[in-house]
Amino acid sequence: MVSKTEKFRGSRTHGRGKKAGRGAGLRGGRGNAGLHKHKYIWTVKYDPDHFGRHGFKRHPSLVKKRITVNVSQVERNLHKYLEEKTAIEKGEVIEVDLRAMKIDKLLGTGKVTTAMKITVSEASKKALDKIKKAGGEVILSKTEKKTEKSEKTEKN
């Protein structure tokens, strides 16, 4: 008796259709199967960065998160600051202490029409210009935190 294989000599699929018998057999597996084995050349050619880690992430102790606020936000919330006593009205100028509100930097987005005297650790050049144009001023005062290293150098 002639075997099935002999009957189908010259036929690519031996009567099983394009699927070649089972599952994703003709395609070398489903999805990412074989990217380190029989599909490795494809991986090297078309997706060389598929495996491994990429980039870097700094240690959380090295990353500083600064809390910022725009000049327009400060002006918009002036009435709230006056109610909370974080701002004081002295004549035509309103004094605002952003350090007391734990805000690190003043940024210059928005319009300023009120004269304000703002105390903050850092401010952008644009913010300084806008406050000055409105008839106010910005007082930059750094609050230095002592670290263990600086304390050791002071003792020596």
C-alpha positions as CSV (number, residue, x, y, z in Angstrom):
1,M,0.0,0.0,0.0
2,V,1.3,3.5,-0.9
3,S,1.8,5.8,2.1
4,K,0.1,9.2,2.4
5,T,3.4,11.0,2.2
6,E,4.2,9.3,-1.1
7,K,0.8,10.2,-2.5
8,F,1.5,13.9,-1.8
9,R,5.0,14.2,-3.1
10,G,5.3,17.6,-4.7
11,S,2.5,19.0,-2.6
12,R,3.6,21.7,-0.1
13,T,1.0,21.0,2.5
14,H,0.1,17.3,2.0
15,G,-3.6,18.1,1.8
16,R,-3.7,20.0,5.1
17,G,-4.2,23.5,3.6
18,K,-2.1,26.6,4.4
19,K,-2.2,26.0,8.2
20,A,0.0,23.0,7.9
21,G,-1.8,20.8,10.4
22,R,-2.1,22.4,13.8
23,G,-2.2,25.8,15.6
24,A,0.2,28.4,14.2
25,G,2.5,25.7,12.8
26,L,3.3,27.2,9.5
27,R,4.2,30.6,11.0
28,G,6.7,29.3,13.6
29,G,4.4,29.8,16.6
30,R,2.1,32.6,17.7
31,G,3.2,36.1,18.7
32,N,6.7,36.5,20.0
33,A,7.4,32.8,20.1
34,G,10.9,32.0,18.8
35,L,12.4,35.4,18.9
36,H,15.5,34.0,20.6
37,K,15.4,30.8,18.5
38,H,14.1,30.3,15.0
39,K,12.9,33.9,14.5
40,Y,16.2,35.4,15.7
41,I,17.3,36.9,12.4
42,W,14.0,38.8,12.2
43,T,14.6,40.1,15.7
44,V,18.1,41.3,14.9
45,K,16.9,42.9,11.6
46,Y,13.6,44.5,12.5
47,D,13.4,44.8,16.3
48,P,16.9,44.9,17.8
49,D,15.8,46.7,21.0
50,H,13.1,44.2,21.8
51,F,15.0,42.5,24.7
52,G,16.8,44.0,27.6
53,R,16.6,47.2,29.6
54,H,16.6,50.6,28.0
55,G,17.5,54.0,29.4
56,F,18.1,54.7,33.1
57,K,16.2,55.8,36.1
58,R,17.8,58.0,38.8
59,H,17.7,57.0,42.4
60,P,14.7,58.7,44.2
61,S,17.0,60.3,46.7
62,L,18.8,62.2,43.8
63,V,15.6,63.5,42.2
64,K,14.3,66.9,43.4
65,K,10.6,67.6,42.9
66,R,10.2,71.4,43.0
67,I,6.7,72.8,43.6
68,T,6.2,75.7,41.1
69,V,3.5,78.3,40.6
70,N,2.8,80.8,37.8
71,V,2.5,84.5,38.3
72,S,-1.1,84.4,37.0
73,Q,-2.0,81.7,39.5
74,V,-0.6,83.9,42.4
75,E,-2.7,86.9,41.2
76,R,-5.8,84.8,40.7
77,N,-5.6,83.4,44.3
78,L,-4.7,86.7,46.0
79,H,-8.1,87.0,47.7
80,K,-7.7,83.4,49.0
81,Y,-4.2,84.2,50.3
82,L,-5.5,87.3,52.1
83,E,-8.2,85.3,53.8
84,E,-5.7,82.6,54.9
85,K,-3.3,85.3,56.1
86,T,-0.5,84.1,53.9
87,A,-0.6,87.4,52.1
88,I,-0.7,90.9,53.7
89,E,-2.0,94.1,52.1
90,K,0.3,97.0,52.8
91,G,-1.0,100.1,50.9
92,E,-1.2,99.4,47.2
93,V,1.2,96.5,47.4
94,I,0.3,93.0,48.5
95,E,3.1,91.0,50.2
96,V,3.0,87.3,49.5
97,D,5.3,84.7,51.1
98,L,5.4,81.7,48.8
99,R,8.0,79.9,51.0
100,A,5.3,79.7,53.8
101,M,3.1,77.9,51.3
102,K,6.0,75.5,50.5
103,I,6.3,76.8,46.9
104,D,9.8,76.5,45.6
105,K,9.8,78.5,42.3
106,L,7.8,81.3,40.7
107,L,7.3,80.9,36.9
108,G,6.3,83.6,34.4
109,T,3.2,82.3,32.6
110,G,0.2,84.6,32.5
111,K,-0.6,88.3,33.0
112,V,0.1,90.4,36.1
113,T,-1.8,93.6,36.8
114,T,-1.5,93.8,40.6
115,A,1.5,95.2,42.4
116,M,2.9,92.4,44.6
117,K,6.0,91.9,46.8
118,I,6.7,88.1,46.5
119,T,9.1,86.2,48.7
120,V,10.3,82.9,47.1
121,S,13.4,80.7,46.9
122,E,13.7,80.8,43.1
123,A,12.0,82.7,40.2
124,S,12.4,82.6,36.4
125,K,13.6,85.7,34.6
126,K,10.2,86.1,32.9
127,A,8.4,86.1,36.3
128,L,10.8,88.7,37.6
129,D,10.2,91.0,34.6
130,K,6.4,90.7,34.8
131,I,6.2,91.4,38.5
132,K,8.5,94.4,38.1
133,K,6.4,95.8,35.2
134,A,3.3,95.6,37.4
135,G,5.0,97.7,40.0
136,G,6.0,95.0,42.4
137,E,9.2,93.2,43.4
138,V,10.4,89.7,44.0
139,I,12.7,88.9,47.0
140,L,14.8,85.8,46.4
141,S,15.8,84.0,49.6
142,K,17.2,80.5,49.5
143,T,16.3,78.3,52.5
144,E,19.3,76.2,53.0
145,K,18.9,72.8,54.5
146,K,21.9,71.4,56.3
147,T,23.0,68.0,55.2
148,E,25.1,65.5,57.1
149,K,28.0,66.3,54.7
150,S,27.9,70.1,55.3
151,E,27.6,69.6,59.1
152,K,30.8,67.4,59.1
153,T,32.8,70.0,57.1
154,E,31.7,72.7,59.6
155,K,32.9,70.6,62.6
156,N,36.4,70.0,61.1
